[in-house]
């Protein structure tokens, strides 16, 4: 099952973003998890609920986007507003989309206007690993890490024996085509990986009442490079740029022409780290600076030219020092963190706005020889626009018997008001600069069982949280505003995961999530299905050339809201349940060339994840992958 030997988290810290991918929590866990604590930890000592996805495995299973990968993670719900390239939101354990902190190579990337992250067109081609930590993580990461954190790490090139070039091209339904490439190498002390992805499709009409096609295009560039200046000092930087454009339709209750709008999105993220490893890895210090620039514009027939625009800039820096020492038979890890973030926002509606916050944090990890790991985290954030707040998290992992592990965590989560709620004005919306952060206390407890020498792994987790000071739209004199509402919003549920390897050529994986999320008035929250499940089967031929995977995802019925004219009053509706079947068959022609055929929504399910926005029907694609240089017999 798990490795029992102690792994130095500090040696790993000296190589930021360069760890090899790992299996999900439902498999024999990876040796380390990077982002569940302030420092990487052996997976069997992590008390928080975490799932780790391998980039290579996702590509082998025919998973195209990060959003599709997250559909197979327990506790995670995905909603896309129509076709590929449309706004895609993620919710964890019944929370809102802006309750999830998203980091790409250590850069916080949530939008300033709405507070969430749009996963549209986030392809898996250059992904090394994805870590999903569920439950309140504000004690580790501060505001917006409320119901969970999604940490995404791209390829770095570290560890390659010679340069490697990977190219993928694909075409299919709706005149869709993809082209991506990655060039990576590791020579001496220097390593790097440069990648690009281009995606374009004519699309289809996402409006149930129209027939005009809503196409989109996207271009993504990612560059990461590092150098080991000495055995003690590493410098690493990363730059990511995304440019997207997507056509959209109005809701079917709004009398506007089909094909009335276009969204344009551009985002650039960057980070630079210096990591100093001292005293044989017992002291690791990291100095980092990061930035995010986002520009968004929307043209629609309702307002006409010029288009609505907003822009946000985030600048920040952090310092982290981790110390490892022993007191008798107990291994201790103490981590101190100081960070600063400055946020600036401009919009067509309202004046320019700015806010900043300064945070300090401490985490202590006790590793006992009894198979017990206890971590406690405490953090305080000082804000210039609203009251300061304190968050925390306590997590425990305990090996009960051989193959049996108990894990549990409890903490306080916080979500900051977004810039739209605090500062943006429009003909019908009045901002509220006096908003306070939302908060909750959440906890979970689960048991992980491994049987038959790791051939079967099963995990069952119960979670619960109680939200206070929820921010909601309210009617005021002159229009609509945002306010902290009174009352408790409860969430609770169960997450089940399992992985079985009955034979060397077959792997079966399954997840199930039950979520009960309500408003203070006892009404079911929107876009939180009570039942969601996934099933994945992967077949590998004995000649190691042919491979096939089938992924089935099910989403139960869920409530949604819309605002019909003439008074635009909130109106509820029920979106039906649906089941999607995706599959891929690959054939390895030679060590460097692979052909594949894949299909999505093979049953041609008709469904909506957001009211009045149709989702894609059945589609088929054919593609080619080539890898030149460092070859891997299971290359993906």
C-alpha positions as CSV (number, residue, x, y, z in Angstrom):
1,X,0.0,0.0,0.0
2,X,1.9,3.0,1.3
3,X,5.6,3.5,1.9
4,X,6.5,3.4,5.6
5,X,9.8,5.1,5.3
6,X,10.0,8.8,6.2
7,X,10.5,11.0,3.2
8,X,12.2,14.4,3.7
9,X,9.6,17.1,2.7
10,X,12.4,19.6,2.7
11,X,14.5,18.0,0.0
12,X,11.3,18.1,-2.1
13,X,10.7,21.7,-1.4
14,X,14.1,22.5,-2.9
15,X,12.7,21.3,-6.2
16,X,9.4,23.2,-6.5
17,X,6.9,22.1,-9.1
18,X,9.1,19.3,-10.3
19,X,7.7,16.2,-8.5
20,X,6.6,13.3,-10.6
21,X,2.8,12.7,-11.0
22,X,0.9,10.4,-8.7
23,X,-2.2,8.4,-8.4
24,X,-5.5,9.5,-7.0
25,X,-6.3,8.8,-3.3
26,X,-8.4,5.8,-4.5
27,X,-5.2,4.1,-5.6
28,X,-2.0,3.2,-3.8
29,X,-1.3,6.8,-2.9
30,X,1.8,8.6,-4.3
31,X,4.8,9.0,-2.1
32,X,4.1,12.7,-1.5
33,X,1.3,15.2,-1.7
34,X,2.6,18.7,-2.4
35,X,-0.2,21.1,-1.5
36,X,-2.3,19.6,1.4
37,X,0.1,21.2,3.9
38,X,2.6,24.0,4.0
39,X,5.2,21.5,2.9
40,X,5.0,18.3,0.9
41,X,4.0,15.2,3.0
42,X,4.0,11.5,2.6
43,X,0.5,10.7,1.4
44,X,-0.3,8.2,4.1
45,X,0.3,11.0,6.7
46,X,-2.1,13.5,5.1
47,X,-5.2,14.0,7.2
48,X,-7.1,16.2,4.7
49,X,-9.2,14.6,2.0
50,X,-7.1,14.8,-1.2
51,X,-7.2,13.4,-4.7
52,X,-4.1,13.5,-7.0
53,X,-4.5,13.0,-10.7
54,X,-1.6,12.1,-13.0
55,X,-1.3,14.0,-16.3
56,X,-0.1,10.9,-18.1
57,X,-3.1,8.9,-16.9
58,X,-5.6,11.6,-17.9
59,X,-4.2,11.8,-21.4
60,X,-4.2,8.0,-21.7
61,X,-7.8,7.9,-20.7
62,X,-8.8,10.4,-23.4
63,X,-9.6,13.2,-21.0
64,X,-9.3,16.5,-22.9
65,X,-9.7,19.2,-20.3
66,X,-9.1,19.7,-16.6
67,X,-12.8,20.2,-16.1
68,X,-13.5,16.8,-17.5
69,X,-10.8,15.3,-15.2
70,X,-12.5,16.9,-12.2
71,X,-15.8,15.3,-13.0
72,X,-14.3,12.0,-11.8
73,X,-13.2,13.5,-8.4
74,X,-15.5,12.9,-5.4
75,X,-17.1,15.9,-3.9
76,X,-16.6,18.0,-7.1
77,X,-19.4,19.3,-9.3
78,X,-18.7,20.8,-12.8
79,X,-21.1,23.1,-14.8
80,X,-20.5,24.4,-18.3
81,X,-22.7,27.1,-19.9
82,X,-23.1,25.4,-23.2
83,X,-20.4,24.4,-25.7
84,X,-16.7,23.9,-25.3
85,X,-15.1,27.2,-24.5
86,X,-18.1,28.5,-22.5
87,X,-17.8,29.5,-18.9
88,X,-17.0,26.5,-16.8
89,X,-17.4,26.6,-13.0
90,X,-16.3,24.1,-10.3
91,X,-18.0,23.6,-6.9
92,X,-16.7,21.5,-4.0
93,X,-18.8,19.9,-1.3
94,X,-21.8,22.1,-2.0
95,X,-20.0,25.4,-1.8
96,X,-20.1,28.2,-4.4
97,X,-17.7,28.5,-7.3
98,X,-15.9,31.4,-5.6
99,X,-15.3,29.2,-2.5
100,X,-12.6,27.2,-4.4
101,X,-9.0,28.6,-4.6
102,X,-7.3,27.6,-7.9
103,X,-3.5,27.7,-8.1
104,X,-1.5,27.1,-11.3
105,X,2.2,26.4,-10.5
106,X,1.7,28.2,-7.2
107,X,0.0,31.3,-8.7
108,X,-3.5,32.2,-7.3
109,X,-5.6,32.6,-10.4
110,X,-9.2,33.3,-9.3
111,X,-10.9,36.2,-11.1
112,X,-11.3,39.4,-9.1
113,X,-14.7,40.3,-10.6
114,X,-16.6,37.2,-9.5
115,X,-14.1,35.5,-7.3
116,X,-14.2,32.1,-9.2
117,X,-12.0,30.6,-11.9
118,X,-13.2,29.8,-15.4
119,X,-11.9,26.3,-16.4
120,X,-13.0,26.7,-20.0
121,X,-10.3,25.5,-22.5
122,X,-7.9,24.4,-19.8
123,X,-6.4,21.4,-21.7
124,X,-4.4,18.6,-20.0
125,X,-1.7,18.4,-22.6
126,X,1.0,20.1,-20.5
127,X,-0.3,19.0,-17.1
128,X,2.0,17.1,-14.8
129,X,-0.4,16.6,-11.9
130,X,-3.6,18.0,-10.3
131,X,-4.2,18.0,-6.6
132,X,-7.7,18.5,-5.2
133,X,-7.9,19.2,-1.4
134,X,-11.4,19.2,-0.1
135,X,-12.7,20.9,3.0
136,X,-11.8,24.3,4.5
137,X,-8.1,25.2,3.7
138,X,-8.1,28.9,4.7
139,X,-5.8,28.0,7.6
140,X,-3.2,27.1,5.0
141,X,-4.0,29.5,2.1
142,X,-6.1,32.3,3.5
143,X,-9.3,33.7,1.9
144,X,-11.1,31.9,-0.9
145,X,-9.7,28.5,0.1
146,X,-13.1,28.0,1.7
147,X,-14.4,24.6,0.5
148,X,-11.2,23.4,-1.2
149,X,-8.1,24.0,-3.2
150,X,-7.3,22.9,-6.7
151,X,-3.5,23.0,-7.3
152,X,-2.4,22.4,-10.9
153,X,1.3,21.7,-11.8
154,X,2.6,21.8,-15.3
155,X,5.5,20.0,-16.8
156,X,9.0,21.2,-15.9
157,X,11.4,19.0,-17.8
158,X,13.3,18.1,-14.6
159,X,14.7,14.6,-14.6
160,X,14.8,14.1,-18.4
161,X,17.9,12.4,-19.7
162,X,17.7,14.1,-23.1
163,X,15.6,16.7,-24.8
164,X,12.0,15.7,-25.6
165,X,9.5,17.1,-28.1
166,X,5.8,16.0,-27.9
167,X,3.3,17.0,-30.6
168,X,-0.5,16.3,-30.7
169,X,-2.9,17.1,-33.5
170,X,-6.6,16.2,-33.6
171,X,-9.7,16.9,-35.6
172,X,-13.4,16.0,-35.5
173,X,-17.0,16.9,-35.0
174,X,-18.1,20.5,-35.6
175,X,-14.9,21.2,-37.6
176,X,-13.0,21.0,-34.4
177,X,-9.2,20.9,-34.4
178,X,-6.5,20.9,-31.8
179,X,-2.7,21.4,-32.1
180,X,-0.3,21.2,-29.1
181,X,3.4,20.8,-28.5
182,X,5.8,20.6,-25.6
183,X,9.6,20.9,-25.7
184,X,11.3,19.9,-22.5
185,X,14.9,19.1,-21.4
186,X,17.2,18.8,-18.4
187,X,20.9,19.6,-19.1
188,X,23.3,19.8,-16.2
189,X,21.8,22.2,-13.6
190,X,19.3,23.7,-16.0
191,X,15.8,22.4,-16.9
192,X,12.8,23.8,-18.8
193,X,9.6,23.0,-20.5
194,X,7.8,25.2,-23.1
195,X,4.4,24.3,-24.4
196,X,1.6,25.7,-26.6
197,X,-2.0,24.6,-27.3
198,X,-4.4,25.8,-30.0
199,X,-8.0,24.8,-30.0
200,X,-10.8,25.9,-32.3
201,X,-14.3,24.7,-33.3
202,X,-17.3,26.0,-35.2
203,X,-19.5,24.8,-32.3
204,X,-23.3,24.6,-32.3
205,X,-26.2,26.8,-31.1
206,X,-26.1,26.6,-27.3
207,X,-29.6,28.2,-27.2
208,X,-32.4,25.7,-27.3
209,X,-34.4,28.1,-29.5
210,X,-31.7,29.0,-32.1
211,X,-29.7,27.5,-34.9
212,X,-26.7,29.9,-35.2
213,X,-23.4,28.1,-34.3
214,X,-21.5,29.4,-31.3
215,X,-17.9,28.7,-32.0
216,X,-14.8,29.4,-30.0
217,X,-11.0,29.5,-30.2
218,X,-8.2,29.4,-27.6
219,X,-4.4,29.7,-27.5
220,X,-2.4,28.9,-24.5
221,X,1.4,29.2,-23.9
222,X,3.2,27.9,-20.8
223,X,6.9,28.2,-20.0
224,X,8.7,26.9,-17.0
225,X,12.4,27.0,-16.3
226,X,14.8,26.4,-13.4
227,X,18.4,26.2,-12.4
228,X,20.2,24.5,-9.5
229,X,22.7,27.2,-8.8
230,X,24.2,24.9,-6.2
231,X,23.2,21.9,-4.2
232,X,21.5,24.3,-1.8
233,X,19.9,27.0,-4.0
234,X,17.3,26.6,-6.8
235,X,15.8,29.4,-8.9
236,X,12.6,28.6,-10.9
237,X,10.2,30.7,-12.9
238,X,6.9,30.1,-14.7
239,X,4.9,32.1,-17.2
240,X,1.5,31.2,-18.6
241,X,-0.6,33.2,-21.1
242,X,-4.2,32.3,-22.2
243,X,-6.2,34.0,-25.0
244,X,-9.8,32.9,-25.6
245,X,-12.8,34.0,-27.6
246,X,-16.2,32.4,-27.4
247,X,-19.6,33.2,-29.0
248,X,-22.7,32.9,-26.8
249,X,-26.5,33.1,-26.9
250,X,-29.0,34.7,-24.5
251,X,-31.2,32.8,-22.1
252,X,-34.2,31.5,-23.9
253,X,-36.6,33.8,-21.9
254,X,-34.8,37.0,-23.0
255,X,-36.0,38.4,-26.4
256,X,-32.6,38.9,-28.0
257,X,-31.3,37.6,-31.4
258,X,-29.5,34.2,-31.6
259,X,-25.8,34.7,-31.6
260,X,-26.0,38.0,-29.8
261,X,-22.7,38.0,-27.9
262,X,-19.0,37.4,-27.8
263,X,-16.7,36.9,-24.8
264,X,-13.0,37.6,-25.0
265,X,-10.7,36.5,-22.2
266,X,-7.0,37.1,-21.8
267,X,-4.9,36.1,-18.7
268,X,-1.2,36.1,-17.9
269,X,0.2,34.4,-14.8
270,X,3.8,34.5,-13.6
271,X,5.8,33.4,-10.6
272,X,9.5,33.4,-9.6
273,X,10.8,31.4,-6.7
274,X,14.2,31.1,-4.9
275,X,14.5,28.1,-2.7
276,X,17.4,27.7,-0.2
277,X,18.1,24.4,1.4
278,X,20.3,24.4,4.5
279,X,21.5,22.1,7.2
280,X,21.1,18.9,5.2
281,X,17.5,19.8,4.3
282,X,16.4,20.5,7.9
283,X,15.8,24.2,7.0
284,X,14.2,25.2,3.8
285,X,13.4,28.8,2.9
286,X,11.5,29.9,-0.1
287,X,11.2,33.5,-1.4
288,X,8.6,34.1,-4.1
289,X,6.9,36.8,-6.1
290,X,3.9,36.3,-8.4
291,X,1.4,38.2,-10.6
292,X,-1.8,37.7,-12.5
293,X,-3.3,40.0,-15.2
294,X,-6.7,39.4,-16.5
295,X,-8.7,41.3,-19.2
296,X,-12.3,40.4,-20.1
297,X,-14.7,41.9,-22.5
298,X,-18.3,41.1,-23.5
299,X,-20.2,42.4,-26.5
300,X,-23.9,41.7,-26.6
301,X,-26.9,43.0,-28.6
302,X,-28.7,44.3,-25.5
303,X,-26.2,47.0,-24.8
304,X,-24.4,47.3,-28.2
305,X,-21.0,48.9,-28.7
306,X,-18.7,49.6,-26.9
307,X,-18.4,46.2,-25.2
308,X,-18.5,45.8,-21.5
309,X,-15.0,45.3,-20.1
310,X,-13.2,44.6,-16.8
311,X,-9.6,44.1,-15.9
312,X,-7.8,42.9,-12.8
313,X,-4.2,42.9,-11.7
314,X,-2.8,40.9,-8.7
315,X,0.7,41.4,-7.4
316,X,2.1,39.5,-4.4
317,X,5.0,37.9,-2.7
318,X,5.6,35.4,0.0
319,X,8.3,34.0,2.3
320,X,8.2,30.5,3.8
321,X,10.6,28.9,6.2
322,X,10.3,25.2,7.2
323,X,12.3,23.6,10.0
324,X,12.5,19.9,10.7
325,X,13.7,18.4,14.0
326,X,13.0,15.6,16.4
327,X,12.0,15.4,20.0
328,X,12.6,11.9,21.1
329,X,10.7,9.5,18.8
330,X,8.5,12.4,17.5
331,X,9.4,14.0,14.2
332,X,8.4,17.7,14.0
333,X,7.9,20.1,11.1
334,X,7.4,23.8,11.8
335,X,6.6,26.2,9.0
336,X,6.3,30.0,9.2
337,X,4.7,32.0,6.3
338,X,4.4,35.7,5.5
339,X,2.6,36.9,2.4
340,X,1.2,40.0,0.8
341,X,-1.3,40.5,-2.0
342,X,-2.4,43.7,-3.8
343,X,-5.4,43.6,-6.1
344,X,-6.6,46.3,-8.5
345,X,-9.7,46.2,-10.6
346,X,-11.2,48.3,-13.4
347,X,-14.6,48.0,-15.0
348,X,-16.9,49.7,-17.5
349,X,-19.4,50.2,-14.7
350,X,-18.0,51.9,-11.6
351,X,-14.8,53.5,-10.5
352,X,-11.4,51.8,-10.3
353,X,-10.9,49.8,-7.1
354,X,-8.0,48.5,-5.1
355,X,-7.5,46.5,-1.9
356,X,-4.7,44.6,-0.3
357,X,-4.1,42.2,2.5
358,X,-1.1,40.9,4.6
359,X,-1.1,37.4,6.0
360,X,0.9,35.5,8.6
361,X,0.6,31.7,9.1
362,X,2.1,28.9,11.2
363,X,1.8,25.1,10.8
364,X,3.2,22.4,13.0
365,X,3.2,18.7,12.0
366,X,3.8,15.9,14.5
367,X,4.7,12.5,13.1
368,X,4.6,9.7,15.8
369,X,6.1,6.2,15.5
370,X,2.6,4.8,16.1
371,X,1.5,5.7,12.5
372,X,-0.1,8.9,13.7
373,X,0.4,12.3,12.0
374,X,-1.2,15.4,13.4
375,X,-1.0,18.8,11.8
376,X,-2.3,22.1,13.1
377,X,-2.4,25.4,11.1
378,X,-3.2,28.9,12.3
379,X,-3.4,32.0,10.1
380,X,-4.3,35.7,10.4
381,X,-5.0,38.0,7.5
382,X,-4.9,41.8,7.9
383,X,-7.2,43.6,5.4
384,X,-7.6,47.2,4.4
385,X,-11.2,47.0,3.2
386,X,-12.9,44.9,5.9
387,X,-12.2,43.3,9.3
388,X,-9.2,41.2,9.9
389,X,-9.9,37.5,10.4
390,X,-8.3,34.3,11.8
391,X,-8.6,30.9,10.2
392,X,-7.3,27.5,11.3
393,X,-7.2,23.8,10.4
394,X,-6.5,20.6,12.3
395,X,-5.9,17.3,10.5
396,X,-5.1,13.8,11.7
397,X,-4.0,10.6,9.9
398,X,-3.9,7.3,11.8
399,X,-2.9,3.9,10.7
400,X,-5.3,1.6,12.6
401,X,-4.3,-1.8,11.2
402,X,-2.2,-3.0,8.2
403,X,-4.1,-1.6,5.2
404,X,-6.5,0.5,7.2
405,X,-6.1,4.3,7.7
406,X,-8.3,6.8,9.4
407,X,-8.2,10.4,8.2
408,X,-10.0,13.5,9.5
409,X,-9.8,17.3,9.3
410,X,-11.7,20.3,10.7
411,X,-11.2,24.0,10.0
412,X,-12.5,27.4,9.4
413,X,-13.0,28.6,5.9
414,X,-13.4,32.2,4.6
415,X,-14.4,33.7,1.3
416,X,-13.7,37.4,0.5
417,X,-16.4,39.6,-1.1
418,X,-15.5,39.9,-4.8
419,X,-15.0,43.2,-6.6
420,X,-18.3,43.1,-8.4
421,X,-20.2,42.9,-5.1
422,X,-18.1,45.6,-3.4
423,X,-17.4,48.2,-6.2
424,X,-19.2,47.6,-9.6
425,X,-22.2,49.6,-10.5
426,X,-24.7,49.1,-13.3
427,X,-28.2,50.5,-14.2
428,X,-29.7,47.8,-11.9
429,X,-27.0,46.9,-9.4
430,X,-25.7,49.0,-6.4
431,X,-22.4,47.8,-4.9
432,X,-21.9,47.3,-1.2
433,X,-18.4,48.3,0.1
434,X,-19.4,47.3,3.6
435,X,-19.6,43.6,2.9
436,X,-17.7,41.2,5.3
437,X,-16.2,37.8,4.4
438,X,-18.3,34.7,4.4
439,X,-17.2,32.0,6.8
440,X,-17.9,28.4,7.8
441,X,-16.7,25.6,10.1
442,X,-16.3,22.4,8.2
443,X,-15.1,18.9,9.1
444,X,-14.8,15.4,7.6
445,X,-13.9,11.9,8.7
446,X,-13.0,9.0,6.6
447,X,-11.5,5.5,6.4
448,X,-9.3,4.1,3.7
449,X,-9.0,0.4,3.3
450,X,-6.5,-1.5,1.1
451,X,-7.0,-5.2,0.4
452,X,-5.2,-8.0,-1.6
453,X,-1.8,-6.4,-1.6
454,X,-3.1,-3.1,-3.0
455,X,-5.2,-4.6,-5.8
456,X,-8.3,-3.0,-4.2
457,X,-8.4,0.4,-2.4
458,X,-11.6,1.9,-1.0
459,X,-12.3,5.1,0.8
460,X,-15.5,6.4,2.5
461,X,-15.7,10.0,3.9
462,X,-18.4,11.9,5.6
463,X,-18.3,15.7,5.5
464,X,-20.3,18.6,7.1
465,X,-20.1,22.4,7.2
466,X,-22.2,25.3,8.4
467,X,-21.9,28.6,6.5
468,X,-22.5,32.0,8.0
469,X,-22.7,35.6,6.6
470,X,-23.5,34.3,3.2
471,X,-23.4,37.0,0.5
472,X,-26.5,37.1,-1.6
473,X,-28.3,39.4,-4.0
474,X,-31.0,41.4,-2.3
475,X,-33.6,44.0,-3.4
476,X,-32.9,47.6,-2.2
477,X,-34.3,51.0,-3.1
478,X,-33.1,51.7,-6.6
479,X,-32.3,48.2,-7.7
480,X,-30.4,45.1,-6.5
481,X,-27.4,45.0,-4.2
482,X,-25.3,42.4,-2.3
483,X,-25.6,41.8,1.5
484,X,-24.4,39.4,4.2
485,X,-27.6,37.5,5.1
486,X,-28.5,36.1,8.5
487,X,-28.8,32.4,9.2
488,X,-27.0,29.1,8.7
489,X,-26.5,27.4,5.4
490,X,-25.7,23.7,6.1
491,X,-23.9,21.3,3.9
492,X,-23.3,17.6,4.4
493,X,-22.6,14.5,2.4
494,X,-20.7,11.3,1.7
495,X,-17.8,10.6,-0.7
496,X,-17.1,7.1,-1.8
497,X,-14.2,6.0,-4.0
498,X,-12.8,2.7,-5.1
499,X,-10.1,1.3,-7.4
500,X,-9.7,-2.3,-8.4
501,X,-7.0,-4.1,-10.5
502,X,-8.4,-7.6,-10.9
503,X,-5.9,-8.4,-13.6
504,X,-2.7,-6.7,-14.9
505,X,-4.5,-5.6,-18.1
506,X,-7.6,-4.1,-16.5
507,X,-8.2,-1.2,-14.1
508,X,-11.6,-0.2,-12.7
509,X,-12.3,3.0,-10.8
510,X,-15.5,4.5,-9.4
511,X,-16.7,7.4,-7.3
512,X,-20.0,8.4,-5.8
513,X,-20.9,11.7,-4.0
514,X,-24.1,12.5,-2.0
515,X,-24.4,16.3,-1.3
516,X,-27.1,18.0,0.7
517,X,-26.7,21.8,0.5
518,X,-29.4,24.3,1.6
519,X,-29.9,28.0,2.0
520,X,-30.8,29.5,5.5
521,X,-34.4,29.2,4.4
522,X,-34.1,25.5,3.8
523,X,-34.2,25.7,0.0
524,X,-31.8,23.5,-2.1
525,X,-28.8,25.4,-3.4
526,X,-28.6,25.9,-7.1
527,X,-26.5,23.6,-9.3
528,X,-25.6,21.2,-6.5
529,X,-26.9,17.7,-7.5
530,X,-27.6,15.5,-4.6
531,X,-26.2,12.5,-6.5
532,X,-23.1,12.3,-8.7
533,X,-21.0,9.4,-9.8
534,X,-18.3,8.3,-12.2
535,X,-16.9,5.0,-13.5
536,X,-13.7,4.4,-15.4
537,X,-12.5,1.2,-17.0
538,X,-9.0,0.9,-18.7
539,X,-7.8,-2.0,-20.8
540,X,-4.2,-2.6,-21.8
541,X,-3.4,-5.2,-24.4
542,X,-0.6,-7.7,-23.8
543,X,1.5,-6.3,-26.7
544,X,1.5,-2.9,-24.9
545,X,0.4,-1.3,-28.1
546,X,-3.4,-1.1,-27.8
547,X,-5.2,0.6,-25.0
548,X,-8.8,1.5,-24.4
549,X,-10.6,3.5,-21.8
550,X,-14.3,4.2,-21.0
551,X,-15.4,7.0,-18.6
552,X,-19.0,7.2,-17.5
553,X,-20.1,10.2,-15.4
554,X,-23.6,10.7,-13.9
555,X,-25.1,13.9,-12.6
556,X,-28.4,13.8,-10.7
557,X,-31.2,16.4,-11.2
558,X,-30.6,19.8,-9.6
559,X,-32.2,23.1,-9.0
560,X,-31.3,26.2,-11.0
561,X,-32.6,29.8,-11.2
562,X,-33.4,32.2,-14.0
563,X,-34.7,35.8,-14.2
564,X,-37.5,36.2,-16.8
565,X,-38.7,39.6,-18.0
566,X,-40.4,42.0,-17.5
567,X,-39.6,42.1,-13.8
568,X,-36.7,39.7,-13.8
569,X,-37.9,38.1,-10.6
570,X,-35.9,35.0,-9.4
571,X,-37.6,31.9,-10.7
572,X,-36.7,28.3,-9.9
573,X,-36.5,25.3,-12.3
574,X,-35.2,21.8,-12.2
575,X,-32.5,20.5,-14.6
576,X,-32.8,16.9,-15.4
577,X,-30.3,14.2,-14.6
578,X,-27.9,12.9,-17.3
579,X,-25.2,10.3,-17.9
580,X,-22.3,10.8,-20.2
581,X,-20.2,8.1,-21.8
582,X,-16.7,9.0,-23.2
583,X,-14.2,6.5,-24.7
584,X,-10.8,6.3,-26.4
585,X,-8.9,3.6,-28.2
586,X,-5.2,4.2,-28.9
587,X,-2.6,2.2,-30.9
588,X,1.1,2.6,-30.5
589,X,2.5,2.4,-34.0
590,X,6.1,2.6,-32.8
591,X,7.9,4.0,-29.7
592,X,7.4,7.6,-30.9
593,X,4.0,7.5,-32.7
594,X,0.5,6.9,-31.5
595,X,-2.8,7.1,-33.2
596,X,-6.1,7.3,-31.4
597,X,-9.9,7.6,-31.9
598,X,-12.0,9.0,-29.1
599,X,-15.7,9.9,-28.6
600,X,-17.6,12.1,-26.2
601,X,-21.3,11.8,-25.1
602,X,-21.6,8.5,-27.1
603,X,-25.2,8.1,-26.1
604,X,-26.0,11.6,-27.4
605,X,-27.6,12.6,-24.1
606,X,-29.6,15.9,-24.3
607,X,-28.9,17.9,-21.1
608,X,-28.2,21.3,-19.6
609,X,-25.8,22.1,-16.7
610,X,-26.9,25.7,-16.7
611,X,-30.5,26.7,-17.4
612,X,-31.3,27.3,-21.2
613,X,-27.7,26.5,-22.3
614,X,-27.5,23.3,-24.3
615,X,-24.5,21.0,-23.9
616,X,-22.7,19.2,-26.7
617,X,-24.2,16.1,-28.3
618,X,-22.4,13.0,-29.5
619,X,-19.0,13.8,-31.1
620,X,-16.0,11.9,-32.5
621,X,-12.3,12.8,-33.0
622,X,-9.2,11.2,-34.5
623,X,-5.7,12.2,-33.5
624,X,-2.0,11.6,-33.6
625,X,0.6,12.0,-30.9
626,X,4.4,12.0,-31.5
627,X,7.1,12.0,-29.0
628,X,10.7,12.5,-30.1
629,X,13.7,12.2,-27.7
630,X,13.1,10.8,-24.3
631,X,10.9,7.8,-25.0
632,X,8.6,6.0,-22.5
633,X,7.1,2.6,-23.3
634,X,3.7,3.8,-21.9
635,X,4.0,7.3,-23.5
636,X,0.9,9.5,-23.5
